[in-house]
Amino acid sequence: MSNLFSQILILDHFTTRLLSSCCKMSDLMSEGITIVEDLHKNREPVPEMKAIYFMRPTAMCIDAFINDFKPKPKYKAAYVFFTDFCPDDLFDKMKKSCAKHIKVCKEINISFLPLEAQVFSCDNAEAFKSIYTPNSQDRDQTLETIADQIVTLCATLDEYPGVRFKKYSQPKLAELVDNKLARHYELDDNSKKKGKTQAQLLIVDRALDPVSPILHELTYQAMAFDLIPIKDNAYEYDDGSKKEALLTEEDELWVKLRHMHIAEVAGQIPKLVKEISASRGLSQLMKKMPAFRKQVTQKTVHISLAEDLMSHYQKNVEKLCKAEQDLAVGADAEGQKVKDPMRTLLPVLLHPHDTTDKIRAVLLYIFSLNGTTAENLNKLIQHVKIEDERGYILNWEHLGVPILSTVSPRIDRSDEETYKVSRWTPIIKDVMEDAVENKLEVKDWPYQSECPSAWNGSRAVSARQKHKGSSPDDLRSGSRLILFVLGGVTYSEMRCAYEVTHANKSCEVIIGKSPYRCEPEKMLKMLFFYYCVKRSFIKYLKLKHYIVVCIMIKDLRNTQ
């Protein structure tokens, strides 16, 4: 690449993660980016080079940017791209301080992270604390930020959805999103007001389903992130030496296996072992081919991961699953109603299980009864020996999970083909299916704004059938259902988005969350820390993110 187009790309913490989710350093280098720097770290001046700034429009980022050009500029010129709308006061501050150095300044609607083909995140590590801590001082500001992020998702998808919310959950967030969507789409490029598109946005919070984050889920992806210490999607395994593999959509075998039940994945292991053994007899030339080596590596990784998970399952999880499923579903594998949940819980408490597993079982017991008495709760806490850590259980109240509540009816799935140790279906799947078939009750799901006429059920095809896999690249046309879960989503709920999409060819389901993917142990620690210690999709979206980078670079070149 000629030095003429060699440029510096400067990122903040969020945009670093954003770009990492959609492109590699080699992609950037092919576009003329030779250096990638951290906005918030000290950097050596390179006055002969121009710099592209891709950052959030926050006071911290603006101040860091200004410091790069005061008193002496570090770079020849600046090309500034914000992830979303820059407030007037910050824009004016930047303009007054270093306008002569700025050649381009644009706002781009991508202040969210695409995690998977149909999963996104409004990345904000402090959102959980800000929203759910009693007497939080910055709850409203956090909701404003999340609303802005949801709007950028809709803008990237070119959707103007009707907005609905679960009654008594998050009317404030629904109102903010709807108002911000209206302002964003007030005028389009043709100076005509944009109408509603064939999309619906549902906003819920974690209180909708407290069971799914606690249950031991036995599908491959959920099980891996629950039982194996995986950080930043990196799985460590031993293949003669310590190695690390990234469990992302770049791994085709991971995408194929991730939503399968562990029993089905275990059935794939002999086939993978046989294929690897057969590859050893191939020519050296074949073995050197990158694609071939990649396939062998992926198979080795997933043999190791599946064996790790089966080891955990046989050692401990298997004994827990029957009790957990009986408590969650309210019936045993034969369909007989659980008349005495305490009888189901007691063997778990008497067995030398890990304390965290016992806490999870106690929570499922309480959820199954929609609350319990203070006397009974104290006995359970004493039995698990968490008298000084009772917040693991009590603090669910802060998420809106009531101590006593009425039983909400569930869709009858007793005739669906399931494994005896995996009978629970996340409530969010009921919501998805009812929304697609236009069966959500208005009294329970009020409209913040009117939904398009397409949502009349006339084109709906039942999604209540056994999930059948199809290619992850299977693009579909028609309407979209976007669900946003405040308080995080579980891997089982992420899987439901794919299942309902595959079952219903006329609607694509996209699910998002803030701030976390609800891995059980992380969820419990989060609740305990915030309330006790402190006392108080989308593959083409990833492509669009990468295209945005190319557009930024193109803008820079056009001004040279």
Salt bridges, closest charged atoms under 4 A:
ASP38 OD2 - HIS13 ND1 3.97
ASP63 OD1 - LYS93 NZ 2.61
ASP68 OD2 - ARG43 NH1 2.90
ASP68 OD1 - LYS74 NZ 3.68
GLU116 OE1 - ARG258 NH1 3.56
ASP123 OD1 - ARG17 NH1 2.47
GLU126 OE1 - LYS129 NZ 2.73
GLU144 OE1 - LYS180 NZ 2.86
ASP148 OD1 - LYS180 NZ 3.00
ASP158 OD1 - LYS194 NZ 3.22
GLU159 OE2 - ARG480 NH1 2.65
ASP178 OD1 - LYS196 NZ 3.91
GLU217 OE2 - ARG495 NH1 2.59
ASP226 OD2 - ARG360 NH2 3.03
ASP239 OD2 - LYS243 NZ 3.44
GLU249 OE2 - ARG258 NH2 3.06
ASP251 OD2 - HIS302 NE2 2.76
GLU275 OE1 - LYS299 NZ 2.89
GLU324 OE2 - HIS216 ND1 2.70
ASP326 OD2 - LYS322 NZ 2.77
ASP326 OD1 - ARG423 NH2 2.64
GLU334 OE2 - LYS420 NZ 3.80
ASP357 OD1 - HIS216 NE2 3.43
GLU375 OE2 - LYS379 NZ 3.78
GLU416 OE2 - ARG413 NH1 3.25
ASP430 OD2 - ARG410 NE 2.57
ASP430 OD1 - ARG413 NH2 2.59
GLU433 OE1 - ARG413 NH2 2.92
GLU433 OE1 - ARG464 NE 2.95
ASP434 OD1 - ARG464 NH2 2.25
GLU437 OE1 - LYS439 NZ 3.18
GLU437 OE1 - ARG464 NH1 3.51
ASP444 OD2 - LYS443 NZ 3.43
ASP473 OD1 - LYS539 NZ 3.58
ASP474 OD2 - ARG476 NH2 2.88
GLU493 OE2 - ARG206 NH2 2.58
GLU499 OE1 - LYS429 NZ 2.92
GLU499 OE2 - ARG495 NE 2.89
GLU508 OE1 - ARG480 NE 2.96
GLU519 OE1 - LYS522 NZ 3.97
GLU521 OE2 - LYS525 NZ 3.34
ASP555 OD2 - LYS106 NZ 2.77
